[in-house]
Amino acid sequence: MEILEQEVRYLKGVGEARAKALNRLGIYSVRDLLNHFPRAYEDRTRFFTIRDAPTEEAVCIRAYVTAPPVLTVVRGGKRLVKLRAADESGSVDIAYFNMPYIREQLHAGERYLFYGKLTGTPGGLRAMTNPDFEPESRAGERTGRILPRYPLRSGIGNRALMGYVRAALSAVGNGVPDALPPAVRETQGLAQARYAYENIHFPADLGALELARRRLIFEELFVLACAMGQLRGTRRSADGTAIPQRDPSEFYRTLPFAPTGAQKRAVAQAFADMADTRPMNRLVQGDVGSGKTLVATVCAWTVCAAGRQAAFMAPTEILAEQHLSTLRALTAPFGLRVEKLSGGMTAKEKRAVKDALRAGEIDILVGTHALLTADVSFAALSLVITDEQHRFGVQQRGALSAKGETPHVLVMSATPIPRTLALIIYGDLDVSVIDELPPGRQKVDTFAVDERYRSRLNGFIEKLVRQGRQVFVVCPKVEDDGTEAAPDAPKLKSATDHAAALRETFPALRIGCIHGRMKPKEKDAVMADVVAGTIDILVSTTVIEVGVDVPNAALMVVENAERFGLSQLHQLRGRVGRGMHKSWCILVSNAQGEDARARLDVLCSINDGFQISEADLRLRGPGDFFGSRQHGLPEMHIADLCGDMNVLQAAQTAAQALLRYDPTLSEPENAPLRAQVEHLLASAAGTLN
């Protein structure tokens, strides 16, 4: 194991300078190097004669150089090396651009193996440009084999990286630890670890490559599933405070509306969790406007009825204020005291709230990160609720939980996640899904348009504002940074410049602007104006993706919509349609290409967030699904959570069976697996714990 943790700079042939280049690829240790898997492969095992070689793909040919290569300077000062090579079937003209050293490496009368694409017609004049080659006497280094192609950055080439990986495999030898217990490996029909690492980097053939891939994909998902299972087991072994179950219909009778079946189901699941001394760790996942806050409020109510306290943390002051108002209204029939603590309060106000909290006089405390400060002390904290949980780091949630004696935890997310992905991301949490919208929630009609519709869009904006409605406009950039877009790419709109342009277009309207570079107090002030109705059009970046409830907002316009993921666009769309007014979402995009149009068409035709998340996952993959590393998903080296779902299910089933038999992985045969799990948890401490 020690060799795997050795710094890569000590590996033969690397050294300090190349180690820095490897570091830029995220490679610091021998383990990192072995887990830097190829992104693609070139099959250089197929040889053709010059005459019979196909033109649509790269192939290998064996040919003699018939005359010394010639170096010439062509237009623009480019240097060109030209030569002719031949075999028994014909000849080929070969050219190398700006590679003058090639002239000294290819010699007339000697036979070489060339790899590249041939142009021309079979039996006619044929040519190759910049083919890779090697002398026939050294065949097998670069031709006649399957060659890996690695993810690279400047400062290191593919051939050099191949050499370092080969050196790492030699240094490790047969000491590659096999994280899979023998019984699991045999049941799943998987290759051994050494074989897998050798053939994922340097496959003997396509069959060996497939065996290696399947083994390593299973292992990665299996180790992750074991880590999540252990986290779940550790948290459930802790002792908390059991909350006596109450009949939630007592709460429901006080509401001016009927909860949905999905809301009632989520409440029942949470109540059952909290009735146990094992602390609840539950995610309430629901679409925008599905009523997650009601579920959280009912949970807080039953905790307070047991003489305990609840904390409700929101990511912004304006959201905290919104939750304060909602919680006070919903709990008023029961006489609960709900207060807020935020950075925007005066020192005197904060002191009064903290004193009352410490004395047990406050039932529910709503707040922002201010809840985490050391001088905030609860008398009897038994429930921690976090809104938009992916906006908080796990350490922040843990810091709030530490203010009680192993309190129950309820986290909420309005980012619908495909269930298979949620099983990995939230493998240590129980999941409640709210898949119904409350009665009266407006369906938002969505349309995708291009710049030709700008004048009609402006007219529509003005019409809605004249009717008393408000409009959101979202741009992908904060400000114009002076960078030029690619010639065929649409120019990206910036929030600051577009707000200025709209002020010229609508001089009589009140236009505000908000973005992530503003100070929190500045953002909160702008959003307060929006809520108060003193801003007609708010131009923003995605900072309003998780925003306040503005029932009067009836139109969401997203500029350069092709630059956003479908789930993110769905979140933005959810900012409107929250009141009684008919609402719309307009996606503006000049992007060309069928892929961009197909993605936007998905949003125009589907309103269900879970269906959209499935499409988004297929189109973008899990790496870009959130746009944030705080979602708890460690980096996958080889597994594809979109395409490897069957392997994922098999790995989870095997992990659950193993943990039932050996929950602490303390059996001798599970020692390598335990080491892998511990390494994963240590490297992902900021996201998994």
Sequence and secondary structure as in RCSB ss.txt:
>XXXX:A:sequence
MEILEQEVRYLKGVGEARAKALNRLGIYSVRDLLNHFPRAYEDRTRFFTIRDAPTEEAVCIRAYVTAPPVLTVVR
GGKRLVKLRAADESGSVDIAYFNMPYIREQLHAGERYLFYGKLTGTPGGLRAMTNPDFEPESRAGERTGRILPRY
PLRSGIGNRALMGYVRAALSAVGNGVPDALPPAVRETQGLAQARYAYENIHFPADLGALELARRRLIFEELFVLA
CAMGQLRGTRRSADGTAIPQRDPSEFYRTLPFAPTGAQKRAVAQAFADMADTRPMNRLVQGDVGSGKTLVATVCA
WTVCAAGRQAAFMAPTEILAEQHLSTLRALTAPFGLRVEKLSGGMTAKEKRAVKDALRAGEIDILVGTHALLTAD
VSFAALSLVITDEQHRFGVQQRGALSAKGETPHVLVMSATPIPRTLALIIYGDLDVSVIDELPPGRQKVDTFAVD
ERYRSRLNGFIEKLVRQGRQVFVVCPKVEDDGTEAAPDAPKLKSATDHAAALRETFPALRIGCIHGRMKPKEKDA
VMADVVAGTIDILVSTTVIEVGVDVPNAALMVVENAERFGLSQLHQLRGRVGRGMHKSWCILVSNAQGEDARARL
DVLCSINDGFQISEADLRLRGPGDFFGSRQHGLPEMHIADLCGDMNVLQAAQTAAQALLRYDPTLSEPENAPLRA
QVEHLLASAAGTLN
>XXXX:A:secstr
 HHHHSBGGGSTTTHHHHHHHHHTTT  BHHHHHT   SEEEE   B  TTT  SSS EEEEEEE S  EEEE G
GG EEEEEEEEETTEEEEEEEES TTHHHH  TT EEEEEE EEE TTS EEEES EEEEGGGTTSSSSSEEEE 
   TT  HHHHHHHHHHHHHHHTT     S HHHHHHHT   HHHHHHHHHS SSHHHHHHHHHHHHHHHHHHHH
HHHHHHHHHHHHS         THHHHTTSSS   HHHHHHHHHHHHHHTSSS  EEEEEE TTS HHHHHHHHH
HHHHHTT EEEEE SSHHHHHHHHHHHHHHHGGGT  EEEE TTS HHHHHHHHHHHHTT  SEEEESGGGGSTT
   SSEEEEEESSGGGS HHHHHHHHTTSSS EEEEEE S   HHHHHHHTTTSEEEEE    TT   EEEEEE 
GGGHHHHHHHHHHHHHTT EEEEE SBSS  S    TTS    BHHHHHHHHHHH TTS EEEE TTS HHHHHH
HHHHHHHT  SEEEE GGGSS    TTEEEEEETTGGGS HHHHHHHHTTSS SSS EEEEEE    SHHHHHHH
HHHHH   HHHHHHHHHHHH GGGSSSSGGGS    SS  TTT HHHHHHHHHHHHHHHHH TT  SGGGHHHHH
HHHHHHHHTHHHH 
